[in-house]
Amino acid sequence: MRPWLLIISIFCSAGFATSAEKTTYSLGTHNISYKPHYDFNTPETDSFAEALLQLFATHQHIQFKVVNLPGKRLNFEDEVDFIYPDNPLWRQARQHQPELFFSQSAVHILGTTMVPVLRQHLPLNKVKSIAVPRGFTPDHLLKVQPAYGFKLVETPDAESALKMVLMGRVDAADVELNVANFLLGQMQQAGTLVPGTALPFSPVSFHLSSARHPELIQAFDQFLHSHSQQIKQLKQHYKLQESLTD
């Protein structure tokens, strides 16, 4: 048994219910690997979001049926009962959307501009190109791009963006810090890229949302509070850093 499986077993042992007793809800998720935050593409539970939502489902005597969707389809909240990850700020530009209910923050993420460690203090006016994974809208970069004139280079995924920096093909990569550190570890390149101290930084939070079940969003908020110690342990297990000073 993996260590995190033991953690989940301890957390959930008091809240067991048979599948016949559980109500099933559809959960719309982003169909990419974004470890350690989430990866719903495999049967194994090996990301923070999967472990967190499984813990909540067991506590609530419900179960989730995962529906993997492209990023743009996550806006179609009428297709599923819940969406994760979501954020109220991502919805502000949309018109005629149904009323959505958002949970409190489940985790804070760190949108960083990763550079080689020897260029950690690179100023933005010296940056000519930044790799951006496909499917992500780098609003924090788009706001300053006209003033600084750097080029945004789209890549298939976060790993490709990091590799472009390592190969010297771009100056920086727009990749969330925990995701970057996870991937660099997988690539045996841990510590070679770090957040640029003078480059754009975009902290944001992940929430659970629903247009159909405000009562379960409220229950999730209560769960986040009542299980704060267990959730803290999960974050430690998945080595999640929620601020640059952690």
Secondary structure, DSSP 8 states (H G I E B T S, - for coil): --HHHHHHHHHHGGG---GGG-EEEEEEEESS-BTTTB--SSSS--SHHHHHHHHHHHHHTEEEEEEEE-GGGGG-GGGSSEEEEE-GGGGTT--S----EE-S-SEEEEEEEEEEGGGTT--GGG--EEEEETT---HHHHTTHHHH--EEEEESSHHHHHHHHHTTSSSEEEEEHHHHHHHHHHTT-TTSEEE-TTS--EEEEEEEEESS-HHHHHHHHHHHHHTHHHHHHHHHHTT---STT-
